[in-house]
Amino acid sequence: MTYVITQPCIDVKDGACVDVCPVDCIEGENQDRQLFIDPERCVDCDLCATVCPVDAIFREEELPPEWEHFATINAEYFTESGKDGAS
């Protein structure tokens, strides 16, 4: 199980989630329009969801239907960008 960052984060990127993540699994470059959660490193603690000011973070199995594709977007960020899981 993992958490997923969805549409409300686009062009907001508040960063509160990054600050509270105990495993540093939330990333995003300056040029990225949103932040992303690495599903391989997420420990399902839910701290990120509790601090998100725009309610953009959901458990993968609780994603609203219109945002289900964000699970793939988050996962692909870490494979297509060549990230190796290290920050």
All heavy atoms as an XYZ file, in Angstrom:
675
protein
N       0.847     -1.172      0.000
C       0.000      0.000      0.000
C       0.896      1.240      0.000
O       1.952      1.252      0.590
C      -0.891     -0.040      1.231
C      -1.879      1.058      1.268
S      -3.103      0.956      2.596
C      -2.733     -0.500      3.509
N       0.427      2.273     -0.677
C       1.187      3.519     -0.743
C       0.230      4.699     -0.822
O      -0.961      4.528     -1.054
C       2.138      3.517     -1.958
O       3.002      4.641     -1.886
C       1.383      3.530     -3.269
N       0.770      5.854     -0.638
C       0.008      7.080     -0.819
C       0.369      7.678     -2.169
O       1.452      7.425     -2.708
C       0.297      8.068      0.319
C      -0.515      7.743      1.545
C      -0.148      6.710      2.395
C      -1.677      8.439      1.827
C      -0.909      6.388      3.503
C      -2.448      8.119      2.938
C      -2.059      7.098      3.757
O      -2.831      6.774      4.849
N      -0.556      8.461     -2.710
C      -0.397      9.023     -4.049
C      -0.742     10.509     -4.005
O      -1.745     10.901     -3.406
C      -1.331      8.292     -5.046
C      -1.253      8.920     -6.423
C      -1.011      6.797     -5.107
N       0.074     11.317     -4.659
C      -0.197     12.752     -4.776
C      -0.965     12.986     -6.072
O      -0.582     12.486     -7.121
C       1.100     13.572     -4.740
C       1.803     13.350     -3.392
C       0.801     15.051     -4.968
C       3.133     14.043     -3.251
N      -2.055     13.749     -5.985
C      -2.968     13.901     -7.112
C      -3.082     15.358     -7.592
O      -2.345     16.227     -7.141
C      -4.360     13.372     -6.731
O      -4.869     14.163     -5.657
C      -4.319     11.910     -6.323
N      -4.039     15.597     -8.447
C      -4.246     16.848     -9.163
C      -4.181     18.130     -8.325
O      -3.592     19.112     -8.774
C      -5.560     16.765     -9.942
C      -5.778     17.882    -10.946
C      -6.301     19.156    -10.323
O      -7.016     19.131     -9.332
N      -5.923     20.276    -10.900
N      -4.740     18.187     -7.120
C      -4.687     19.461     -6.382
C      -3.271     19.965     -6.092
O      -3.087     21.143     -5.814
C      -5.447     19.159     -5.091
C      -6.395     18.072     -5.477
C      -5.610     17.219     -6.456
N      -2.282     19.100     -6.175
C      -0.897     19.513     -5.931
C      -0.309     20.262     -7.123
O       0.633     21.041     -6.958
C      -0.029     18.292     -5.621
S       1.696     18.680     -5.205
N      -0.855     20.058     -8.303
C      -0.295     20.666     -9.503
C      -0.249     22.187     -9.349
O      -1.244     22.824     -9.021
C      -1.087     20.256    -10.756
C      -0.904     18.745    -10.995
C      -0.642     21.051    -11.988
C      -1.729     18.185    -12.133
N       0.940     22.712     -9.558
C       1.247     24.138     -9.472
C       1.120     24.716     -8.059
O       1.173     25.932     -7.880
C       0.393     24.952    -10.453
C       0.724     24.624    -11.904
O       1.895     24.276    -12.184
O      -0.180     24.697    -12.749
N       0.974     23.844     -7.042
C       0.939     24.300     -5.653
C       2.243     23.903     -4.957
O       2.956     24.748     -4.446
C      -0.282     23.728     -4.887
C      -0.217     24.096     -3.418
C      -1.567     24.223     -5.505
N       2.529     22.607     -4.925
C       3.768     22.073     -4.350
C       4.128     22.725     -3.017
O       5.217     23.248     -2.835
C       4.911     22.225     -5.354
C       4.777     21.342     -6.553
C       5.804     21.619     -7.632
C       7.210     21.603     -7.161
N       8.174     21.794     -8.246
N       3.213     22.694     -2.077
C       3.398     23.317     -0.765
C       4.651     22.829     -0.041
O       5.358     23.600      0.558
C       2.150     23.069      0.087
C       2.320     23.542      1.513
O       2.294     24.770      1.717
O       2.492     22.698      2.406
N       4.907     21.531     -0.064
C       6.111     20.984      0.553
C       5.967     20.554      1.996
O       6.899     19.985      2.565
N       4.827     20.790      2.622
C       4.639     20.353      4.010
C       4.792     18.835      4.109
O       5.333     18.320      5.087
C       3.269     20.778      4.530
N       4.355     18.129      3.080
C       4.453     16.670      3.068
C       5.910     16.214      3.070
O       6.265     15.236      3.739
C       3.718     16.092      1.856
S       4.271     16.745      0.272
N       6.746     16.929      2.349
C       8.171     16.593      2.294
C       8.785     16.729      3.682
O       9.569     15.882      4.115
C       8.904     17.504      1.285
C      10.407     17.247      1.305
C       8.337     17.332     -0.115
N       8.414     17.783      4.385
C       8.973     18.057      5.709
C       8.636     16.983      6.742
O       9.432     16.720      7.631
C       8.492     19.415      6.222
C       9.003     20.573      5.382
O      10.035     20.421      4.696
O       8.362     21.644      5.418
N       7.458     16.353      6.625
C       7.052     15.384      7.653
C       7.341     13.933      7.276
O       7.250     13.059      8.140
C       5.552     15.512      8.010
C       5.248     16.884      8.575
C       4.667     15.179      6.831
N       7.700     13.669      6.042
C       7.913     12.275      5.615
C       9.122     11.663      6.322
O      10.249     12.140      6.166
C       8.104     12.209      4.107
S       8.342     10.517      3.512
N       8.922     10.584      7.091
C      10.032      9.996      7.843
C      11.011      9.198      6.991
O      12.103      8.880      7.444
C       9.330      9.088      8.861
C       8.077      8.684      8.163
C       7.662      9.892      7.366
N      10.635      8.874      5.744
C      11.515      8.073      4.887
C      11.946      8.833      3.634
O      12.519      8.239      2.722
C      10.865      6.718      4.517
C      10.704      5.844      5.756
C       9.542      6.913      3.800
N      11.680     10.110      3.570
C      12.099     10.949      2.441
C      11.715     10.362      1.089
O      12.525     10.300      0.168
C      13.615     11.213      2.485
C      14.025     12.004      3.702
O      13.275     12.921      4.092
O      15.083     11.695      4.289
N      10.452      9.946      0.974
C      10.013      9.329     -0.284
C       9.248     10.290     -1.180
O       8.756      9.897     -2.236
C       9.190      8.077     -0.015
S       7.546      8.380      0.663
N       9.155     11.561     -0.793
C       8.427     12.551     -1.589
C       9.434     13.467     -2.256
O      10.268     14.083     -1.591
C       7.449     13.356     -0.718
C       6.482     12.407     -0.020
C       6.698     14.377     -1.569
C       5.608     13.051      1.018
N       9.346     13.526     -3.590
C      10.313     14.298     -4.353
C       9.645     15.087     -5.455
O       8.503     14.827     -5.818
C      11.360     13.366     -4.972
C      12.165     12.599     -3.958
C      13.228     11.732     -4.595
O      13.593     11.979     -5.762
O      13.692     10.804     -3.927
N      10.393     15.992     -6.002
C       9.970     16.785     -7.147
C      11.010     17.847     -7.421
O      11.518     18.472     -6.487
N      11.347     18.000     -8.668
C      12.320     19.014     -9.082
C      11.603     20.354     -9.259
O      10.383     20.404     -9.371
C      12.989     18.586    -10.393
C      13.683     17.237    -10.334
C      14.864     17.206     -9.376
O      15.512     18.261     -9.201
O      15.127     16.143     -8.796
N      12.358     21.418     -9.307
C      11.769     22.754     -9.482
C      10.885     22.831    -10.713
O       9.846     23.480    -10.692
C      12.855     23.830     -9.550
C      13.483     24.093     -8.204
O      12.901     23.824     -7.165
N      14.697     24.604     -8.220
N      11.292     22.191    -11.799
C      10.533     22.263    -13.044
C       9.291     21.362    -13.052
O       8.435     21.503    -13.919
C      11.419     21.931    -14.263
C      11.863     20.492    -14.349
C      13.158     20.165    -13.609
O      13.604     20.940    -12.765
N      13.751     19.033    -13.911
N       9.173     20.448    -12.095
C       7.997     19.575    -12.008
C       6.802     20.378    -11.507
O       6.942     21.213    -10.610
C       8.250     18.403    -11.060
C       9.342     17.478    -11.553
O       9.481     17.324    -12.782
O      10.063     16.928    -10.701
N       5.644     20.105    -12.037
C       4.444     20.844    -11.645
C       3.826     20.330    -10.353
O       2.937     20.959     -9.787
C       3.417     20.791    -12.777
C       3.904     21.545    -14.011
C       2.865     21.631    -15.071
N       1.716     22.399    -14.574
C       0.480     22.270    -15.056
N       0.219     21.426    -16.021
N      -0.502     22.992    -14.560
N       4.255     19.161     -9.887
C       3.733     18.596     -8.650
C       4.825     17.801     -7.963
O       5.902     17.592     -8.524
C       2.539     17.695     -8.928
C       2.919     16.357     -9.578
C       1.768     15.379     -9.600
O       0.925     15.485    -10.467
N       1.764     14.451     -8.672
N       4.542     17.342     -6.757
C       5.432     16.448     -6.028
C       4.972     15.016     -6.269
O       3.842     14.777     -6.694
C       5.411     16.784     -4.538
C       5.917     18.180     -4.192
C       5.643     18.498     -2.727
C       7.399     18.315     -4.508
N       5.846     14.062     -5.971
C       5.571     12.653     -6.244
C       6.007     11.795     -5.060
O       7.010     12.090     -4.417
C       6.339     12.192     -7.486
C       6.077     13.039     -8.696
C       6.855     14.154     -8.967
C       5.041     12.733     -9.559
C       6.624     14.946    -10.081
C       4.787     13.507    -10.679
C       5.580     14.620    -10.940
N       5.272     10.710     -4.815
C       5.611      9.763     -3.751
C       6.145      8.491     -4.388
O       5.494      7.888     -5.243
C       4.386      9.435     -2.875
C       3.930     10.696     -2.137
C       4.714      8.309     -1.892
C       2.676     10.511     -1.303
N       7.324      8.086     -3.953
C       7.933      6.846     -4.447
C       7.225      5.665     -3.790
O       7.338      5.471     -2.567
C       9.419      6.830     -4.112
C      10.148      5.624     -4.665
O       9.498      4.627     -5.043
O      11.385      5.683     -4.707
N       6.495      4.860     -4.556
C       5.753      3.748     -3.959
C       6.645      2.666     -3.357
O       6.208      1.915     -2.488
C       4.930      3.192     -5.122
C       5.659      3.610     -6.344
C       6.308      4.922     -6.002
N       7.893      2.614     -3.773
C       8.821      1.623     -3.225
C       9.321      2.019     -1.838
O       9.685      1.172     -1.041
C      10.015      1.429     -4.165
C       9.633      0.869     -5.515
C       9.067     -0.530     -5.421
O       9.602     -1.357     -4.651
O       8.058     -0.801     -6.113
N       9.352      3.294     -1.548
C       9.870      3.779     -0.258
C       8.785      4.178      0.727
O       9.045      4.280      1.922
C      10.814      4.954     -0.473
C      12.114      4.540     -1.139
C      13.111      5.681     -1.163
N      12.718      6.639     -2.202
C      13.070      7.912     -2.212
N      13.793      8.423     -1.241
N      12.701      8.710     -3.202
N       7.571      4.434      0.241
C       6.479      4.855      1.120
C       6.180      3.769      2.152
O       6.049      2.595      1.797
C       5.234      5.160      0.285
S       3.803      5.680      1.259
N       6.071      4.160      3.416
C       5.797      3.208      4.491
C       4.366      3.318      5.010
O       4.042      2.781      6.059
C       6.812      3.339      5.651
C       8.207      2.957      5.195
C       6.774      4.741      6.246
N       3.514      4.034      4.268
C       2.086      4.105      4.580
C       1.811      4.677      5.974
O       0.923      4.224      6.672
C       1.467      2.713      4.415
C      -0.037      2.748      4.411
O      -0.598      3.722      3.902
O      -0.656      1.802      4.932
N       2.563      5.699      6.350
C       2.377      6.265      7.690
C       1.264      7.312      7.741
O       0.784      7.635      8.813
C       3.682      6.875      8.198
S       4.175      8.379      7.330
N       0.907      7.889      6.626
C      -0.158      8.876      6.418
C       0.158     10.281      6.937
O      -0.689     11.161      6.894
C      -1.509      8.372      6.893
C      -2.036      8.899      8.208
O      -1.262      9.359      9.057
O      -3.255      8.861      8.390
N       1.382     10.534      7.387
C       1.717     11.880      7.853
C       1.569     12.910      6.740
O       1.096     14.021      6.972
C       3.145     11.919      8.410
C       3.360     11.194      9.730
C       4.836     11.169     10.089
C       2.551     11.859     10.830
N       1.954     12.537      5.531
C       1.860     13.477      4.409
C       0.423     13.909      4.160
O       0.147     15.093      3.947
C       2.456     12.868      3.139
S       1.689     11.309      2.615
N      -0.490     12.971      4.207
C      -1.902     13.279      3.945
C      -2.473     14.203      5.017
O      -3.309     15.053      4.725
C      -2.718     11.998      3.854
N      -2.013     14.058      6.239
C      -2.566     14.869      7.321
C      -2.138     16.327      7.255
O      -2.824     17.190      7.785
C      -2.202     14.298      8.710
O      -0.785     14.366      8.888
C      -2.684     12.872      8.864
N      -1.006     16.618      6.602
C      -0.521     18.002      6.555
C      -0.751     18.688      5.206
O      -0.503     19.881      5.081
C       0.979     18.105      6.924
C       1.215     17.602      8.337
C       1.850     17.396      5.913
N      -1.210     17.971      4.217
C      -1.395     18.551      2.883
C      -2.487     19.620      2.921
O      -3.651     19.327      3.208
C      -1.762     17.478      1.863
S      -1.976     18.148      0.205
N      -2.145     20.879      2.613
C      -3.130     21.952      2.707
C      -4.182     21.942      1.593
O      -5.195     22.628      1.704
C      -2.281     23.223      2.634
C      -1.094     22.817      1.836
C      -0.830     21.384      2.215
N      -3.944     21.174      0.536
C      -4.898     21.133     -0.579
C      -5.553     19.763     -0.737
O      -6.204     19.495     -1.737
C      -4.235     21.580     -1.907
C      -3.850     23.043     -1.847
C      -3.050     20.705     -2.265
N      -5.388     18.885      0.236
C      -5.985     17.543      0.218
C      -5.706     16.812     -1.089
O      -6.609     16.269     -1.729
C      -7.493     17.613      0.477
C      -7.805     18.157      1.860
O      -7.057     17.833      2.810
O      -8.771     18.918      2.001
N      -4.434     16.763     -1.461
C      -4.027     16.131     -2.710
C      -3.518     14.705     -2.528
O      -3.233     14.035     -3.506
C      -2.936     16.964     -3.376
N      -3.399     14.229     -1.298
C      -2.757     12.940     -1.042
C      -3.782     11.927     -0.532
O      -4.495     12.187      0.436
C      -1.598     13.096     -0.045
C      -0.609     14.158     -0.566
C      -0.896     11.754      0.174
C       0.495     14.512      0.397
N      -3.793     10.765     -1.199
C      -4.750      9.706     -0.880
C      -4.045      8.359     -0.805
O      -3.035      8.148     -1.477
C      -5.816      9.587     -1.986
C      -6.657     10.808     -2.158
C      -6.246     11.855     -2.959
C      -7.879     10.909     -1.510
C      -7.028     12.980     -3.132
C      -8.675     12.034     -1.671
C      -8.250     13.072     -2.478
N      -4.628      7.450     -0.021
C      -4.190      6.051     -0.093
C      -4.492      5.576     -1.507
O      -5.522      5.939     -2.075
C      -4.974      5.167      0.874
C      -4.636      5.360      2.316
C      -5.492      4.387      3.149
N      -5.336      4.655      4.544
C      -4.468      4.011      5.325
N      -3.721      3.058      4.833
N      -4.361      4.327      6.594
N      -3.627      4.759     -2.052
C      -3.807      4.304     -3.435
C      -5.169      3.654     -3.649
O      -5.837      3.924     -4.648
C      -2.694      3.330     -3.820
C      -2.737      2.927     -5.263
C      -1.536      2.117     -5.690
O      -0.747      1.663     -4.830
O      -1.385      1.932     -6.903
N      -5.611      2.856     -2.709
C      -6.898      2.169     -2.883
C      -8.106      3.065     -2.602
O      -9.237      2.663     -2.802
C      -6.979      0.890     -2.056
C      -6.759      1.078     -0.584
C      -5.296      1.133     -0.195
O      -4.420      0.726     -0.965
O      -5.039      1.619      0.927
N      -7.874      4.306     -2.182
C      -8.962      5.244     -1.922
C      -8.943      6.438     -2.877
O      -9.609      7.440     -2.635
C      -8.886      5.734     -0.472
C      -9.106      4.630      0.535
C      -8.869      5.076      1.974
O      -8.479      6.231      2.220
O      -9.069      4.240      2.874
N      -8.186      6.321     -3.961
C      -8.122      7.415     -4.935
C      -9.487      7.663     -5.555
O     -10.180      6.727     -5.938
C      -7.148      7.052     -6.062
C      -5.673      7.208     -5.770
C      -4.847      6.505     -6.836
C      -5.309      8.674     -5.706
N      -9.884      8.928     -5.677
C     -11.115      9.225     -6.405
C     -10.963      8.710     -7.841
O      -9.870      8.776     -8.410
C     -11.196     10.756     -6.377
C     -10.384     11.149     -5.177
C      -9.274     10.129     -5.106
N     -12.019      8.181     -8.427
C     -11.914      7.591     -9.774
C     -11.264      8.504    -10.808
O     -10.470      8.042    -11.628
C     -13.370      7.283    -10.146
C     -14.060      7.124     -8.836
C     -13.366      8.062     -7.883
N     -11.556      9.788    -10.751
C     -10.994     10.704    -11.749
C      -9.495     10.926    -11.576
O      -8.831     11.462    -12.469
C     -11.732     12.054    -11.727
C     -11.537     12.887    -10.475
C     -12.526     12.587     -9.343
O     -13.127     11.493     -9.319
O     -12.688     13.451     -8.472
N      -8.932     10.508    -10.447
C      -7.507     10.685    -10.186
C      -6.753      9.368    -10.056
O      -5.585      9.355     -9.655
C      -7.294     11.532     -8.939
C      -7.775     12.946     -9.084
C      -7.932     13.662    -10.251
C      -8.159     13.821     -8.032
N      -8.384     14.925     -9.975
C      -8.536     15.060     -8.615
C      -8.218     13.699     -6.658
C      -8.965     16.150     -7.872
C      -8.646     14.787     -5.919
C      -9.015     15.993     -6.517
N      -7.360      8.251    -10.392
C      -6.681      6.951    -10.276
C      -5.398      6.891    -11.094
O      -4.442      6.234    -10.705
C      -7.626      5.822    -10.675
C      -8.697      5.566     -9.630
C      -9.684      4.488    -10.031
O      -9.692      4.070    -11.213
O     -10.456      4.071     -9.149
N      -5.355      7.591    -12.222
C      -4.161      7.569    -13.077
C      -2.947      8.216    -12.402
O      -1.814      8.009    -12.836
C      -4.460      8.235    -14.424
C      -4.771      9.692    -14.350
N      -5.965     10.188    -13.877
C      -4.013     10.773    -14.676
C      -5.950     11.508    -13.924
N      -4.782     11.890    -14.397
N      -3.147      8.952    -11.324
C      -2.019      9.546    -10.619
C      -1.154      8.493     -9.914
O       0.017      8.749     -9.637
C      -2.481     10.630     -9.636
C      -2.731     11.954    -10.299
C      -3.985     12.260    -10.798
C      -1.712     12.877    -10.446
C      -4.222     13.475    -11.428
C      -1.934     14.100    -11.080
C      -3.196     14.400    -11.571
N      -1.689      7.315     -9.647
C      -0.869      6.238     -9.079
C       0.232      5.872    -10.070
O       1.396      5.699     -9.686
C      -1.731      5.026     -8.745
N      -0.124      5.789    -11.334
C       0.862      5.491    -12.380
C       1.820      6.660    -12.558
O       3.030      6.466    -12.692
C       0.148      5.180    -13.710
O      -0.725      4.066    -13.502
C       1.139      4.856    -14.806
N       1.294      7.872    -12.548
C       2.137      9.060    -12.720
C       3.197      9.121    -11.622
O       4.373      9.382    -11.890
C       1.278     10.342    -12.728
C       0.430     10.391    -14.004
C       2.143     11.592    -12.579
C      -0.635     11.481    -13.998
N       2.799      8.875    -10.364
C       3.757      8.903     -9.251
C       4.813      7.820     -9.417
O       6.004      8.079     -9.274
C       3.036      8.730     -7.912
C       2.462     10.028     -7.373
O       2.931     10.557     -6.379
N       1.435     10.547     -8.024
N       4.404      6.603     -9.729
C       5.352      5.491     -9.877
C       6.307      5.726    -11.043
O       7.517      5.484    -10.929
C       4.597      4.181    -10.053
N       5.781      6.207    -12.165
C       6.614      6.413    -13.345
C       7.631      7.534    -13.148
O       8.689      7.507    -13.764
C       5.752      6.690    -14.577
C       5.068      5.454    -15.085
C       4.186      5.708    -16.296
O       3.946      6.895    -16.648
O       3.722      4.723    -16.887
N       7.342      8.469    -12.306
C       8.298      9.538    -12.041
C       9.627      8.960    -11.578
O      10.698      9.452    -11.939
C       7.751     10.508    -10.987
C       8.717     11.604    -10.639
C       8.850     12.717    -11.460
C       9.515     11.529     -9.500
C       9.754     13.726    -11.150
C      10.414     12.535     -9.184
C      10.531     13.627    -10.005
O      11.427     14.622     -9.696
N       9.570      7.920    -10.793
C      10.786      7.343    -10.225
C      11.461      6.351    -11.156
O      12.640      6.060    -10.986
C      10.484      6.717     -8.863
C      10.113      7.764     -7.861
C       8.780      8.097     -7.642
C      11.078      8.482     -7.182
C       8.435      9.110     -6.748
C      10.758      9.484     -6.290
C       9.425      9.794     -6.081
N      10.759      5.821    -12.129
C      11.402      4.907    -13.077
C      11.874      5.634    -14.326
O      12.989      5.470    -14.755
C      10.452      3.761    -13.479
O       9.256      4.317    -14.033
C      10.117      2.895    -12.290
N      11.033      6.487    -14.885
C      11.376      7.185    -16.123
C      12.430      8.262    -15.920
O      13.180      8.578    -16.830
C      10.125      7.790    -16.766
C       9.204      6.738    -17.299
C       7.962      7.327    -17.954
O       7.868      8.557    -18.048
O       7.100      6.542    -18.340
N      12.481      8.834    -14.741
C      13.453      9.910    -14.519
C      14.823      9.356    -14.152
O      15.761     10.107    -13.970
C      12.957     10.860    -13.421
O      12.951     10.189    -12.181
N      14.903      8.029    -14.023
C      16.189      7.422    -13.720
C      16.553      7.468    -12.261
O      17.685      7.202    -11.889
N      15.609      7.793    -11.401
C      15.907      7.835     -9.976
C      16.165      6.405     -9.504
O      15.546      5.468     -9.935
C      14.757      8.460     -9.209
C      14.586      9.915     -9.587
C      13.648     10.603     -8.642
C      13.485     12.038     -9.018
N      14.612     12.864     -8.721
N      17.072      6.279     -8.583
C      17.438      4.946     -8.095
C      16.958      4.698     -6.683
O      17.384      3.766     -6.029
C      18.950      4.743     -8.188
C      19.727      5.715     -7.316
O      19.102      6.545     -6.623
O      20.964      5.645     -7.329
N      16.068      5.548     -6.180
C      15.568      5.368     -4.823
C      16.410      6.092     -3.794
O      16.086      6.112     -2.627
N      17.500      6.691     -4.220
C      18.339      7.439     -3.288
C      18.051      8.931     -3.447
O      17.873      9.418     -4.540
C      19.813      7.157     -3.570
N      18.018      9.618     -2.344
C      17.786     11.063     -2.393
C      19.094     11.799     -2.424
O      20.081     11.380     -1.958
C      16.989     11.518     -1.196
O      15.707     10.961     -1.263
